[in-house]
């Protein structure tokens, strides 16, 4: 499974570098956006449990847990801007160091990759035959976590401008050319 992990990691890094060349956004930015999405899915899951329960004690417990989790997130993950993480990655790459998460998180990546591969069929059966939507939400969290772990293990390219932005700017005439055209009229 280590060879599969390495192959997926290399493919992910290649894709992230192509994405960065096109958009100017790094894998760190993409991982932060997917982390935000997974947090939203997680809260939707707990909100579904909240509204499906008729027991008021369970509702209070779920509401307290979601409130405490949201407070913890604001004190940890949401406190540091994405740019700080990107700058740290740029400095590490400029010094010639590889991402330490490539080796350090390998076991965790392999575990989540195995879960993603093994659980897709049981979740598919539970969703379509038993109509259990909660299994689909839990599986989507496994997939999102797997993708985030692979994104965080990649090395970004040096800072570059977006090819898409440059292409779009080329389509729109510059302000100087437009103002010069109006002055001649």
Secondary structure by P-SEA (a helix, b strand, c coil): caaaaaaaaaaaaaaaaaaaaaccccaaaaaaaaaaaaaaaaaaaaaaaaaacccaaaaaaaaaaaaaaaaaaaaccccccaaaaaaaaaaaaaacccccccccaaaaaaaaaaaaaacaaaaaaaacccccaaaaaaaaaaaaaaaaaaaaacccccccccaaaaaaaaacccaaaaaaaaaac
